[in-house]
């Protein structure tokens, strides 16, 4: 891309003329990015619980998740195109697989951080294994799990733009369009919006963590 000296990098009138379209693609970008994080969390929680209970299962599970993460996103998109076509699923399935390499270890580490006296107390109160994990261990593990969710969400928001190479990239549409037209304004606008989405999502997740761990707020207030 060539930029003529003295030419503004951003033409503000273009942004004003495309506000509705920008909002539309921003919504698509969020859906493509955050649904895989949700699906990854749904998979990772029971999988992490199994890995925590049966430690022999953890190494092969983590290896498989890391293998998926090591595959370049574009290559993985192209593999799934053969089965799901040029659809949103072709982007969301690989992004879901990518989240597992972050979320599964965080679930396992979060459960491992629960003090043994807490488990023993819950067992003494008559809690079964499943009830103890769901009502006692997982709530205590929330801060560690949420740290992984934050990393997965920001990474997913960034990677969605690559999906535009198969026609499903949310705000990535403006990046490829700007390159095709040799017009930097859409590229800069989309990039800034993606960064803002990542920051806003991270802030929302921090707030969600505070709401899910009220005891942490009380402890901080007392100290």
Steps between C-alpha positions, in 0.01 A plus 500: 500500500628844411418810702551835330691756705262745661200271450310436828522142628137510612221672311243569769213557257535135390449382859193721536354365177551136608395501865210260446713261298781517755256414780372204295846354443597568862207285614605223261859525626390463863282201419776325308750569779307444821285198414815286458615613846164396645510165320862452609404566862211253479744235374790595729320494835396131494820406316710686758308332782579159349866592454518617862341181629690263270846655472615253232245658266647851527826464295341351186209746520733798530718368218199464270383853584847642435525319167181672384634834624824450308317468167482840323146638508475543123606139441241377749231715337583347163477148641151565637384669178486149348240397760313816606542721193545876505288539813542646849548147635824475301639784710340417834602132518877569470473792743324270746783248467755778559337597830551150642878543528438791739179404678568134582828574689334788685210282610743233621721758677195667650374175649852417621511834685211400726644429850464141618339608832218657296440173315513304824254736666257469209528120509442501876183703443368222277583645158542237229778532243293675233324731746832588667661588168205704373410685821838530671802440278392673177395824675841515672668430165317788327790752510742256333241385245401859418864588436498238225165622366640853471801380300283279278250780433761759402680247279175397333401861428835550328488177296150552362633754248700222330171332417429773246725306261210253473237774516418472873717749688276763657696824507770326298278588202622859521865397521486303176277762339743778589789302355308434179408868458838630621298703754638501858195641682305168520814318612576745780134513607465121514829460686403758762156342542653153547735635769210678673291182488782306663541761775125525562459122511787468744344768724163321494666171596682669790165634620343155461779350710438756775128415498572127514747535788335734755716355778808640325348850507418466869851383577646793308278749681605367842869518414 
